Amino acid sequence: MGVVGATGVIVAAIVGAGIFAQTGQFGASVVSPLNLIAPWVLGGFVALCGGLSLAEHGAMIPCSGGSDEFARRAYGKTNG
């Protein structure tokens, strides 16, 4: 694993841990458990929609490149 890969792992660990730490701090200040669960459910729904959308594009355009390839085919090549 190179420097870039190791840096990515460290950043992902910090961001991942921060999500759970902030939820605990936020959870201490809410009145109802529903107020704590609702953002997680909404975020999960948005992530599910995004994942299903990318899966559909991947099935329609089976090539390497993922989102970059989808954007190139939708908007054309960049000038840069």
Backbone as ProteinMPNN parsed JSONL, in Angstrom:
{"seq_chain_A": "MGVVGATGVIVAAIVGAGIFAQTGQFGASVVSPLNLIAPWVLGGFVALCGGLSLAEHGAMIPCSGGSDEFARRAYGKTNG", "coords_chain_A": {"N_chain_A": [[0.854, -1.168, 0.0], [0.604, 2.119, -0.918], [1.549, 5.582, -0.269], [-0.63, 7.206, -0.948], [-2.787, 5.406, -0.813], [-2.653, 4.643, 1.903], [-3.149, 7.11, 3.095], [-5.764, 7.533, 2.23], [-7.079, 5.46, 3.629], [-6.73, 6.288, 6.278], [-8.061, 8.784, 6.298], [-10.655, 7.913, 5.684], [-11.182, 6.383, 7.984], [-11.176, 8.346, 9.974], [-13.295, 10.038, 9.161], [-15.399, 8.184, 9.205], [-15.453, 7.474, 11.946], [-16.076, 9.942, 13.01], [-18.707, 10.361, 12.214], [-20.183, 8.633, 13.872], [-19.485, 9.616, 16.387], [-20.532, 12.222, 16.315], [-23.221, 11.624, 16.105], [-23.771, 10.602, 18.628], [-23.363, 12.872, 20.249], [-25.311, 14.555, 19.185], [-27.551, 13.011, 19.701], [-27.813, 13.221, 22.438], [-29.005, 15.649, 22.768], [-31.512, 15.695, 21.585], [-35.112, 15.529, 21.76], [-36.893, 13.442, 21.227], [-36.639, 9.96, 20.363], [-37.3, 9.473, 17.713], [-36.509, 11.786, 16.417], [-33.819, 11.378, 16.333], [-33.479, 9.087, 14.796], [-34.699, 9.673, 12.352], [-33.014, 11.36, 10.579], [-31.048, 9.44, 9.907], [-32.566, 7.473, 8.606], [-33.569, 8.954, 6.44], [-31.129, 9.701, 5.21], [-30.189, 7.124, 4.586], [-32.138, 6.352, 2.723], [-31.656, 8.203, 0.655], [-29.035, 7.452, -0.016], [-29.552, 4.839, -0.889], [-31.135, 5.366, -3.163], [-29.214, 6.667, -4.756], [-27.327, 4.589, -5.05], [-28.865, 2.622, -6.389], [-29.381, 4.024, -8.724], [-26.784, 4.318, -9.846], [-26.234, 1.601, -10.19], [-28.119, 0.925, -12.133], [-27.218, 2.5, -14.282], [-24.727, 1.28, -14.612], [-25.512, -1.236, -15.49], [-26.668, -0.581, -17.911], [-24.573, 0.612, -19.314], [-22.043, -1.141, -19.715], [-18.989, -0.761, -19.001], [-15.592, 0.116, -18.131], [-14.845, 2.769, -15.824], [-17.036, 3.971, -14.615], [-18.794, 6.515, -12.921], [-17.461, 8.629, -14.179], [-17.369, 7.84, -16.865], [-20.113, 7.714, -17.426], [-20.823, 10.424, -17.166], [-19.222, 11.508, -19.211], [-20.383, 10.38, -21.468], [-22.899, 11.527, -21.28], [-22.484, 14.339, -21.301], [-20.4, 14.853, -23.036], [-16.924, 15.184, -24.101], [-14.491, 16.912, -22.079], [-12.953, 20.162, -22.363], [-10.551, 20.524, -21.194]], "CA_chain_A": [[0.0, 0.0, 0.0], [1.401, 3.333, -1.037], [1.218, 6.734, 0.564], [-1.99, 7.66, -1.28], [-3.716, 4.429, -0.263], [-2.641, 4.754, 3.363], [-3.823, 8.367, 3.432], [-7.194, 7.296, 2.04], [-7.576, 4.628, 4.731], [-6.754, 7.113, 7.493], [-9.143, 9.768, 6.159], [-11.925, 7.184, 5.798], [-11.377, 5.999, 9.381], [-11.505, 9.549, 10.745], [-14.642, 10.463, 8.789], [-16.325, 7.168, 9.709], [-15.568, 7.602, 13.399], [-16.727, 11.22, 13.288], [-20.155, 10.226, 12.039], [-20.763, 8.018, 15.063], [-19.279, 10.516, 17.521], [-21.484, 13.326, 16.204], [-24.555, 11.096, 16.391], [-23.901, 10.523, 20.077], [-23.526, 14.219, 20.782], [-26.616, 15.034, 18.736], [-28.569, 12.208, 20.38], [-27.987, 13.689, 23.811], [-29.753, 16.903, 22.81], [-32.844, 15.607, 20.981], [-36.187, 15.229, 22.701], [-37.538, 12.179, 20.879], [-35.794, 9.039, 19.588], [-37.626, 9.618, 16.303], [-35.674, 12.87, 15.902], [-32.47, 10.85, 16.127], [-33.519, 8.058, 13.756], [-35.182, 10.225, 11.08], [-31.937, 11.707, 9.633], [-30.398, 8.214, 9.437], [-33.461, 6.839, 7.635], [-33.555, 9.8, 5.25], [-29.822, 9.524, 4.576], [-30.153, 5.785, 4.008], [-32.978, 6.357, 1.525], [-30.938, 8.943, -0.385], [-27.928, 6.599, -0.446], [-30.14, 3.741, -1.648], [-31.497, 5.9, -4.487], [-27.975, 6.88, -5.498], [-26.753, 3.292, -5.392], [-29.684, 2.002, -7.433], [-29.176, 4.787, -9.95], [-25.494, 3.919, -10.41], [-26.352, 0.21, -10.621], [-28.851, 0.934, -13.401], [-26.292, 2.999, -15.301], [-23.713, 0.254, -14.835], [-26.106, -2.309, -16.291], [-26.92, -0.071, -19.262], [-23.303, 0.959, -19.944], [-21.062, -2.026, -19.066], [-17.595, -0.471, -19.341], [-14.87, 0.651, -16.981], [-14.884, 4.221, -15.715], [-18.085, 4.344, -13.676], [-19.451, 7.82, -13.021], [-16.763, 9.455, -15.174], [-17.825, 7.409, -18.19], [-21.509, 8.12, -17.577], [-20.833, 11.875, -17.395], [-18.643, 11.777, -20.521], [-21.389, 10.041, -22.481], [-24.039, 12.436, -21.168], [-22.144, 15.731, -21.563], [-19.303, 14.96, -24.0], [-15.569, 15.341, -23.559], [-14.17, 18.248, -21.579], [-11.961, 20.871, -23.156], [-9.327, 20.68, -20.418]], "C_chain_A": [[0.899, 1.229, 0.0], [0.925, 4.435, -0.105], [-0.225, 7.196, 0.308], [-3.022, 6.701, -0.69], [-3.814, 4.506, 1.25], [-3.35, 6.027, 3.82], [-5.33, 8.212, 3.285], [-7.799, 6.479, 3.164], [-7.706, 5.452, 6.006], [-7.898, 8.129, 7.439], [-10.498, 9.086, 6.306], [-12.21, 6.784, 7.24], [-11.791, 7.206, 10.229], [-12.925, 10.013, 10.444], [-15.666, 9.477, 9.332], [-16.525, 7.259, 11.206], [-16.289, 8.892, 13.772], [-18.233, 11.153, 13.16], [-20.789, 9.666, 13.307], [-20.58, 8.897, 16.299], [-20.288, 11.658, 17.494], [-22.91, 12.858, 16.49], [-24.78, 11.0, 17.892], [-24.112, 11.885, 20.712], [-24.883, 14.795, 20.405], [-27.734, 14.303, 19.472], [-28.826, 12.657, 21.8], [-28.874, 14.932, 23.887], [-31.153, 16.817, 22.202], [-33.876, 15.175, 22.015], [-36.74, 13.826, 22.484], [-36.563, 11.262, 20.132], [-36.071, 9.109, 18.084], [-36.79, 10.719, 15.654], [-34.236, 12.427, 15.67], [-32.447, 9.87, 14.964], [-33.868, 8.643, 12.388], [-34.053, 10.641, 10.127], [-31.211, 10.478, 9.086], [-31.257, 7.53, 8.387], [-33.475, 7.641, 6.334], [-32.232, 9.663, 4.495], [-29.674, 8.156, 3.928], [-30.98, 5.693, 2.739], [-32.281, 7.075, 0.373], [-29.767, 8.108, -0.912], [-28.421, 5.414, -1.269], [-30.52, 4.196, -3.056], [-30.255, 6.126, -5.342], [-27.333, 5.57, -5.937], [-27.537, 2.585, -6.477], [-29.529, 2.715, -8.768], [-27.856, 4.401, -10.614], [-25.518, 2.472, -10.882], [-27.087, 0.122, -11.959], [-27.964, 1.436, -14.534], [-25.229, 1.955, -15.623], [-24.237, -0.908, -15.656], [-26.336, -1.858, -17.732], [-25.627, 0.19, -20.025], [-22.208, 0.114, -19.295], [-19.633, -1.771, -19.555], [-16.9, 0.069, -18.092], [-14.963, 2.173, -16.988], [-15.963, 4.738, -14.798], [-18.685, 5.71, -13.953], [-18.778, 8.732, -14.032], [-17.221, 9.11, -16.586], [-19.269, 7.819, -18.43], [-21.589, 9.613, -17.884], [-20.273, 12.212, -18.767], [-19.653, 11.485, -21.612], [-22.582, 10.986, -22.443], [-23.687, 13.84, -21.659], [-21.03, 15.927, -22.57], [-17.971, 15.149, -23.303], [-15.349, 16.77, -23.089], [-13.094, 18.877, -22.456], [-10.61, 20.944, -22.465], [-8.386, 19.571, -20.441]], "O_chain_A": [[1.822, 1.354, 0.806], [0.033, 4.247, 0.721], [-0.947, 7.534, 1.245], [-4.025, 7.141, -0.128], [-4.905, 4.445, 1.818], [-4.068, 6.017, 4.82], [-6.09, 8.703, 4.119], [-8.91, 6.766, 3.611], [-8.692, 5.322, 6.731], [-8.617, 8.311, 8.421], [-11.39, 9.611, 6.973], [-13.359, 6.838, 7.678], [-12.657, 7.093, 11.097], [-13.678, 10.344, 11.36], [-16.696, 9.89, 9.864], [-17.651, 7.135, 11.689], [-17.035, 8.924, 14.751], [-18.956, 11.811, 13.909], [-21.815, 10.168, 13.765], [-21.447, 8.913, 17.172], [-20.841, 12.023, 18.531], [-23.713, 13.605, 17.05], [-25.875, 11.29, 18.373], [-24.943, 12.037, 21.608], [-25.531, 15.451, 21.222], [-28.747, 14.906, 19.825], [-29.932, 12.495, 22.315], [-29.43, 15.237, 24.942], [-31.914, 17.781, 22.296], [-33.546, 14.536, 23.014], [-37.021, 13.107, 23.443], [-35.747, 11.745, 19.347], [-35.184, 8.838, 17.275], [-36.406, 10.61, 14.49], [-33.515, 13.047, 14.887], [-31.47, 9.835, 14.215], [-33.379, 8.155, 11.369], [-34.124, 10.301, 8.946], [-30.802, 10.471, 7.925], [-30.736, 7.055, 7.378], [-33.4, 7.065, 5.248], [-32.227, 9.525, 3.272], [-29.101, 8.037, 2.845], [-30.577, 5.034, 1.781], [-32.315, 6.601, -0.763], [-29.533, 8.063, -2.12], [-27.776, 5.027, -2.244], [-30.255, 3.491, -4.03], [-30.255, 5.806, -6.53], [-26.851, 5.455, -7.064], [-26.949, 2.008, -7.391], [-29.544, 2.079, -9.822], [-27.819, 4.18, -11.824], [-24.879, 2.146, -11.883], [-26.711, -0.672, -12.821], [-27.959, 0.862, -15.623], [-24.872, 1.771, -16.786], [-23.493, -1.504, -16.435], [-26.214, -2.654, -18.663], [-25.579, 0.012, -21.242], [-21.508, 0.603, -18.408], [-19.133, -2.486, -20.423], [-17.555, 0.434, -17.116], [-15.14, 2.786, -18.041], [-15.833, 5.833, -14.25], [-19.041, 6.022, -15.089], [-19.452, 9.531, -14.682], [-17.434, 10.002, -17.406], [-19.613, 8.231, -19.538], [-22.342, 10.022, -18.767], [-20.787, 13.111, -19.432], [-19.775, 12.246, -22.572], [-23.213, 11.223, -23.474], [-24.486, 14.47, -22.353], [-20.733, 17.066, -22.932], [-17.899, 15.259, -22.079], [-15.936, 17.714, -23.62], [-12.409, 18.181, -23.205], [-9.626, 21.374, -23.068], [-7.334, 19.641, -19.805]]}, "name": "protein", "num_of_chains": 1, "seq": "MGVVGATGVIVAAIVGAGIFAQTGQFGASVVSPLNLIAPWVLGGFVALCGGLSLAEHGAMIPCSGGSDEFARRAYGKTNG"}
